[in-house]
């Protein structure tokens, strides 16, 4: 099986969709951990100032992490052919070496 047979648009699209789904899982996982932790800390906060600081830090952290994931999504969408073609070619080389 040659590299051209392994590296095609369908395999690139499959890897891209898997990575996008994984990014979505990471974002959902991050928020599903961040929100309960923030709510627990808010119950422990002694006054309104501390509560405001906790909310600000949580929202800034969540926004920064979400923005980072969004940046990764745009990067792989813009460069998916180059990124995944190289991955698939290297995978083909590794499979060829194992035989």
N, C-alpha and C positions, 0 to 999 in steps of 0.2 A: 504494500500500500504506500503510495507516494505522499509527499507532504501536501500536494495540491488536492488530493482526495480527502485528506483529513481536515485541511483548512478551507472551509467554504463559508458562505454567508449564513447558512443555517446554524452551524456550530458556533460562529461568532455571536449570532443573535441569542442563542441558548445561554451562552456564558454571560452575556450582557444582562439578560433578564434575571438570571440567577443572582448576579451581583446587585442589581436594583432591588430585588426582593430581600436580599440580605441587608442592604442599607435600610430598607423600611423596617425590618425586624429590629435592627440596632436602634433606630430612632424611637420606635414604640417601646422597646425595652428600657431605653434610657429614661423616657418620660414616665413609664410605669414604676420605675424605681425612685426617680427624683421627687415625684409628687407625694407618695406616701412618707418618704423621709422628711420632706419639707413640712407636711402636716404634723408629723410626730414632733419635730423640733418646735413648731409653733405652739404646741400644747405645753412644752417645757419652758418657753420664753417667759421671763418675768414681767415684761412691760411692752408697750406698743412700739417703742423705738427698736427694741431687739427683734420684734416680730417683723417690722418693716425691713430691717436689714436682712433678715433671713429670707423674706420673700424676694427682695432685690437680688440677693446673691443666687438664689435658686433660679430665678427667671433669666438672669444674665448667663449663668452656667448652661441652662437648658437651651437658650437661644444660640449661644456660641457653639455648642455641640451640634445642634440642629443645622446651623449655618455651615459648619464643617462638613457634615454629611451631605448637605445640598451641593457644596462645592465639589465633593468627590463625585456625586451623581453627574453634575455638568461636565466634569473632566472626562469621565468614562464615556459619556454620551458623545462628546465632541471628538474624542480620540479612540473610539472603540475598535475601529478596524486595526489600527496600529498596535494597540494594547493586546487585544485578543489574538490577532494573527501571530504575534511573536510568542505568546503563551502556547498556542496550539502547535506552532512549529517546534518549539523546545520540547513539548510533550511528545511529539512524534519522534524526535531525536532520542529522547530518553527511552521510549518504548523500543526503538530500533536497537539500542545498545543492550537491552535486557535479553534480546533473543540470541 
